[in-house]
Amino acid sequence: MSNAPETIRPLPMAAVVYLTIEPTWLALPREERSARAEGIGEILARHPGVSFDWFDADALGSGYSDFVICRFSDMRAYHHLWEELRDTEIFSKPYARIANVTLGIENGFRDYEETLDG
């Protein structure tokens, strides 16, 4: 192992957040759902360090109805985004709940290998 001081640099990470949309949300008229969901875009705009892609999976997945892929290199930015999202009516009513989260570091093995003397 190297005795040189380690340089801290951001690691590219991704989280797959599996969501379960509740029947109470689906019972709302589509126009009302759209109006209530508008605030999510405003929240995402306040967290530019996290990319956010929503996928519909009702007919394709098991144990979840939707999932979100978030990419980020600052865990605090990711955490703050989800704290703000969880305060919305969509998660507090709840119309949706987080079923599971899978988190990983993109090519994390390479970051480790760079710390080894070769």
JOKA-V452075 format. One record per pair of residues at least 4 apart in sequence whose ideal C-beta (glycine too) atoms are under 6 Angstrom apart, sorted by sequence separation. I is the first residue (numbers start at 1). J is the second residue. If there is no record, write none. Layout:
i: <I I>
j: <J J>
This chain:
i: <21 28 57 82 89 28 72 86 90 91 72 90 58 44 70 57 56 57 55 54 53 52 50 51 50 49 49 50 49 50 50 47 64 43 43 20 21 19 20 21 18 19 18 16 17 16 15 14 13 12 10 25 24 22 21 19 20 20 18 18 17 15 16 15 14 13 11 12 2>
j: <25 32 61 86 93 33 77 91 95 96 78 96 65 52 78 66 66 67 67 68 69 70 70 71 72 72 74 77 77 78 81 81 99 84 85 64 65 64 65 66 64 66 67 67 68 69 70 71 72 73 73 95 95 95 96 96 97 99 99 100 101 101 102 103 104 105 105 106 117>
